[in-house]
Amino acid sequence: MFGFKKVELTKDEKHIQDIVSKYAENDAVKKMISPISDEYYLIDNDKEISLCIEDGKVTLSNHKFLYEKHFRLSFTENLKKQMRQSMENEMQELKKSLFKNETDLLSMILEVSNG
């Protein structure tokens, strides 16, 4: 049987992966997607750090530096997948709170209507 050799991450890839993981789970970091260009953004306004994930490329910047590097497409696709999952989790939490608020509103109106 043939098996695929697992590709070891480079030092830069490990750092980028860790940065994306930490920022993706941070609620204070703005997460955005550009659907037409398929670019994903993480924006930390407090620390003035912006990260953009494109097909095969990652750009990281703040007011002092710019890091821009090309990576394997499979690596950036994994980062995008991680971002989509993080954004989906946030939306599901928002959905739960919205429908809980609606249910609470209905309960309150029912109580008021009973007099």
Secondary structure, DSSP 8 states (H G I E B T S, - for coil): ----------HHHHHHHHHHHHHHT-TTSEEEEETTTTEEEEEETTTTEEEEEETTEEEEE-SS-EEEEE--HHHHHHHHHHHHHHHHHHHHHHHHHHHHHHHHHHHHHHHHHH-
